[in-house]
Amino acid sequence: MSATERTQEYETYRGLPPIAGLCSMAEAHRQGLGVGQCVGRLKRFHYALKRLHEICIARLTAEPIYELKTALSLHAHLAAEHATALAGRVAEMREPPLGLDEVPHPALALYFDEIRAAPDTGTLVLGLYGIAVPELIGAMDKYRAESHPLCDAPSRRLLRFALLELEDMAAFGRQAVAALVDDAARDQRSKWVELLVAAMEAAGGLDGSSATSDALPVAQFSATPFQFDLVPRRDERFVDSYNAGVNPEAFLYDPRFSARDKTLMMFYKRLREIDVPEMMASIIHQTSGKPWEFYRAMTRQLWDEARHAIMGEVGFTAAGIDWRKVPINFTWSLNLNTQLTPVERHAVLYFIEQGLMPRNGKRFEFEVGEESGDPLSALFQDFDWADEVLHSQIGRRWYVEDFRNSQQAKDYGDACWSRVVSHWRRYLDEGLTEHRNWWPELYREACRRWGVEPDPQALAFNTTYEVQRADLKPISASG
C-alpha cells in the first residue's frame, strides 16, 4: 500500500481534524527543512527585521512628511517586536553563542546600507517599502511553504504573526510609493534598483537558500558613511514651526478656564508630541552597547508618542479644526537634539515622564477630558495616561540604573533641561518666527463650531514660552 493510500485510509475520531488542526495528514508526511536550515533562515529574517528597525529610526527625525514620520514610528516598533520573537525562537533551537549579531552576508549589509542612505524621501520609500519589505514577505512565505507544519510549528506560528503586520506595512508602502514615486523617479533610480537586486542575488536571496557570491556590487549612496540628521524637518503643512508664542500648559493648569476650552490645548499638546519621536530616534540611534531590550522598549515608547500625536490630529479633525493653521512647533526636539548628548536627552525625557505621573499630570488631563463633555478627549487622555505608566517604567528600567537612586536621576534630568537654551530671541531676530499668539483665532473658530460665545478671559490668554518651559519652571530664553 502506498503512502497516499495509507493516508487516505487513515481516520481520526469521528472525522476530527488531525495534527491538532495544523495541517492534513498528507501535508505532515512531506519532508521539511532541518533544524540547521531553519535556524539559518530565521537568523537572516532576524537580521533583516533589525535592519528595517534601524532604517526607520535613522530616517525618522529628518523625514519631513508627517504621515511617513508616524508610519516609520509604527514600523520600527513592529520590526523590533518581530525581531525579538525570532531571536527567542533561535535560542530555543540552539545553544549560545547564537550569532544573532553577526552579519549573515556582506551583500545583505550593503543592501540595507543603501536603503538607509537613500538621498530623498521618494528613494527611501521605493527601497524600503517597494523592495525590502516585499522581499522579506516573499522569503517568509517561502519558509512557511518549505518548513514542516508539525515539526516547525513554533517558527511557523511566529512568522504567521509577523506576516500579518508585514503585509500591513506593505499595503501602506504600496500607497506611499504610488503617491511619492512617479515614472520619472523610477527611471532615475533604475540603476540603483539593479544594485539592490544584485546585492540580494550575491547574498543568495534574503533567506540564503540560493548560491551566494563574494562579488559585491559597487556601493552608490552608502559609499559615504551614514550620518544621523539631528535636525527635525516638517512638510509644508506645518507652518511657523519655530513659534513658541503660546504656552498650552499654562492654560491647562489655570483654574479660570473651562474643561471644554482646555480640550483644544490638549489636542494641541498631543499633536505636538510628534517632536518626542524626533528626539527619541536620536537617543536610540546614537546610543550603543545597550542590550537589545533597551532599543525594543525605547522604540515601543517612541511609537506610543507618535500615536499620541495622531490622537491630537484626530481630535482636531473631529472638532472641525484645521490643525494646519496652528503652528505645531519643533523647537523642543530641535534644541534637545542639537544642544544635548544622547544621555542628556534621555535624562530630560525621564524627568518629564516622572513629572507626568503626579496628581497634576496625566491624571489631571484625563479628568479634564471627562469633565469637558467631549468623549473622544476623555478616551484619548485615558490611554495617554496608561501609556505614561509604561513609559515611566521604561525610564526606571533603562535610565535610573545608571544612578544611585531615582531622585538623583530626576535631578540630573532637570539640570540637563535647564541648560537647554530656547533661542526665543534669536528665532525672532532672525525672522524665523514672530511668536504669533495663535490661540485667539483657534479658540474663536472652536466656539463658532460649538455655537457659544468665547469666554473673554480665555480669549485674552497670552502666556508664552519665552521665560517658562512646559513644566512651568523658568527657562533660558536667549543664547
Summary of the structure (lengths in Angstrom):
residues: 479
radius of gyration: 25.9
end to end distance: 88.2
largest distance: 92.0
contacts: 1545
relative contact order: 0.10
helix: 66%
strand: 1%
